[in-house]
Amino acid sequence: LKGIYFDRFFSDYDPFTLNEDKEVWMIYGASPDLFPGYTLFSLHMGNTIYFENSSLNFKLNILNLFNTTYISDAQNNSSYVEDAPMNSGPASASVFFGMGRKLITSIEYKF
């Protein structure tokens, strides 16, 4: 069992997309969005059965064991959002959700 905690995750941010008429440092409150932290757990296990001149290996991996919903990437002032205000606020952001639970199995026979 493996757990990984992610925190202090900020969106991708380009301050030059905010306003063409103002200097970047004059824009009040311009900052990238901070998204909530999250923890992902993965389970990895396997077993090998040995024979006289060969072996059989079974592996099972479950990524995102508890099927946690999380934001894996975000972009402020996204070109994917139509008619967005381009003010670095939540209305101008695109978010991308992370991968759900994933099951990976393998069987290996060595002779």
N, C-alpha and C positions, 0 to 999 in steps of 0.2 A: 504494500500500500504506500503510495507516495502522494503527498499533498504540497501544493504550491500556492502561496498567497501573493496576489498582485495588488498594489496600492499606489496612490498618487499618480494616476494615469490621466494625462492631458490629451486633448484633441490636437491633431495637426493644425497648424496655425500659420497663416501668411498675413502679416499686418498690412502689407501693401494692397490687399484687396478691399480694405475697409472704405476708404474714401479718397478719391483722386484729388480733391481740392485742399485737403489738409495734410500737414506733415504728420508722420506716423506718431511722433511723441506728443502731439497735441490732441490726440483722440482720447477722450475721457472714458475710462473703464474698459479699454480694449485689452482683453486677456483671453487666453484659451480656456475652454471649459474643462472642469475637473470632474471626472466620472468616478462612481463608487468602486471601491476595492472589491475583490472577490477571491474565493479560494476554490481551486480545482483539485479533485482527487482522482488518481488513476490506480488501477489494480493490475498488477503484473504477476502471473504465476505460470508454472510449467512443471512438467515431470518427464523423466526419461526412463524407459524400460529397456534393460539390457538383455540381449540374447547372446548366444555363444559367439557368433561372429558378426553381429549387427546390433543396432539400437533403434528405438522408436521414441521420438521426442514430440511431446505435445506442449503447445504454448497458448495462453489466453491473455489478452490485454484488453482492458476496458478503460478507455479514455473518457474523462468527464463522468466519472462513476455515478454521481448523483444528478446528472442531467441539469447542471446549473445554467441558468440564463445569465449571460454577461455581455458587456460591450467590449469587443476585441479591438476596435479601431473607430476613430471618429475624425471628421474634418470640418473645421469651421469655414464659413463662407463657401460652402460646397457648390460646385457647378451642377450637381445632381438635383438640387432643390430649385424648382421653378419659382420665379418671382420672390426670391428670398431677399430680405432687407440688407444683407451683407454688412451687418453690424456686429458680427461675432457673437450674437446671442443664440439661444437654443433654436430659434426659428430658422436660422441659416445653416444649421449643422446637419451633416449626414452621419448616421451611426451605423456600424456594422456589427451584427451580433456574432458571438463566437460559436464554434462548432458544438453541437449537441453530443449526447453520448455516442461513442463509437466503439464497436466490438471488433477485435481483430483476433483471428485464430490461425494457427498453423500446425501442420503435422510434418515431421521430417523423419525420413527413414534412411539410416546410414548402413551401408553394407560393404 
